[in-house]
Amino acid sequence: AERELSARLSQYYTGFQMNLAMGRLSSVLVYVTGNAARPGAYTVSSFSTLMNALIASGGPSWNGTLRKIELRRGGRTISVFDMYAMLLHGDKSQDVRLQDGDVIYIPQVGPLVGLAGEVHVPGVYELNGATRVQDLLYIAGGLNARTFQGRIQFYRIFEHAYASAFEGSLAELENTELKDGDILRL
């Protein structure tokens, strides 16, 4: 293998040195627990990260969080993974490499809000801390070309029933902090 690689690389480079060492890849056993689509024990490569194990297990179930997935090692939480950061910004800073015996715990989903109408990605979104209407619109990919910003309907739960809390322009509502169960329609 070293001769073959050296011969191929010498076609492109001169005066180089190469050392080749080969070994067996090891595997690690990790546990995906909580509100996972397929909870259980998974044998993954020793180079696998938290995201690799989540993909192998089918990710969070419908009632599992995407915002606060915990990686536990030796009885301590060593990382909290926000899948929104990965999906929206490509932020892999909390996607750490797994070790044998790690536990990935997926808690129950947190507060949810609904967004419907003329936005790029309407849907149900999980809140993570203080979230304003403008933050939610950013997460949903923003407004599309057909959005009329002069009319937004905002519904909030009062005494276990939805009530129209606001109907007006987006500018009047963009800094409103959202709560569990809120629905916005543009």
N, C-alpha and C positions, 0 to 999 in steps of 0.2 A: 504494500500500500504506500509506503514511504517513497519507494522508487517511482511508482506511477505518478504520485502527486508532484514529486520533484521534477519529473520529466515534463509534465503539463505546465507547471508554474514557470519553468525555465523558458518556455515559449514567450512569456510576457515580461519576466523580470530577470535581471542579471545580478550576480553577486549577493544572492540571498542565502540564508541558512534556514533549515527547517528541522524541527523535531516533531515526531509523531508518537503519541502514547495512546493506547486504546485500553478500554476497560469496559466491564459490563455496567449497563445502566441499572441502578437499583430502583425499587418501587417502594412506595410508602402507603400505609393504610390510614385513611382519614374517614371521619364519620360526619355525615351531613344529617342534621337533626332539626327538630322544630317543624316549621311550616314549609317544608320542601315538597316539591312535586313527587319525588321518589326518595324519601329519607332512607338512609342505610349506610353501610360500610362500603367504601370504594377504594380500590387499589389503583393508584395513579403513579405516574413517573415521578422520580425524585426532583425533577425540574418543574413540576406542576405548580401552579399558583391557585389561589382561592377561586379565581374566575374559572379555571379549568375544571375544578371539582364541582362548581355550581352548574356548569354546562353538562357535566356527566350525570348529575342528579336531576336534570330537568329544570333547575332553578327554583325560585320560590313558587309555592302553590298560589292559588287565587287569593288566599287569605294570609299570605306571607309578605313581609316587608321587602321592598327594594332599597330602602334607605338606610337601614341599620343592621346589616348582616354582620354577625360577630364571628371572629376567629379566636378560638380558645386553645390555649396551650398550657399544659401543666396546671390546670385549674384557674388560670387567669385569662382575661380577655386581652389579647395583644393587638388587635386591630378591629376597627369597625368600618365596614365597606359600604359605600353609597353607590349603588349601581347607576343611579342617575348621573353622577359625576363621570362615570366611565362611558355611559351611552351618549351623553350630551356634549362632553368636553374631551373625551379620550383620556381622562385623568386616571392613570393606573397607580397612583402613589400609594393607595391602600391595598393594592392587589399583591400581597406578599407571598413568597414561596412557602409551600407547605412542608411540614415535617411529619414523621411517623407518629401517629396517635393524635394528631390535631382534630379538633371538633369544630365544625362550622355549624353555628346555630342561627336559624332564621326565625326571628320573633314574628308575632302577629303583625299584620299591616297596621300602620298608624293612621292618623286622620286623613280622610279623603275628600277631595273636591271634584266637582264635575264642570267640564267646559264644553259647550256646544256652540254650533254656528260657524261663522265665517273666520275660522282660524286654520292654520296649516295642519295641526294635528289635534282635532277634538278628542276628548276622552276623559277618563277618570285619572286623577293624579294624586299621589301621596305627598302630603306636606312633610317638611322636615324643619321644624322650628318656625320662626316668624316668616310668613310668606305673604306678600302683597299681590294684588291683582296683576300688576305689571310684571312681577316675578313669574307668576303662573303663565302669562302670555309668552314670556321668553322661553319657558320650558316647553310650551306647546308649539314652538317654531314661529311665533308671531302671527300677526294678522295677515290674511290673504288680500288680494286685490279687490275683492267684492265686499269687504267689511265696511259697514256704515258705522263710524265711530260716534255718531250722534245718538245712538240708542243701544243701551246694554241693559239687560234684565239680570237682576241679582236676587237670588232667593236664599234665604237663611231659615233654619229651623227655629221656630219659637213654640215652646210648649208642645213638642212632639208633632208638629205639623209645619209644612212649608208655608211661608208667607212671603209675598213680594216685599223685599226690604228696600229695593231701589229700582227705579227705571229712569234712565237719563243718559248722559254722555259718558264716554269712556274716560275723558279727562277728569271728570268729577269723582271717579271711582278708583283710578289707577293706584292710589296709595292706601286703599282700604286693606286691612289685614284680614286674611281668610281664616275661617274656622271649619272644623270637621262638619261635613254635610252641605257646605255651601255649593250652590250651582250658579254658573254664569252662562248667559246666552247672548251672543253677539249676532 
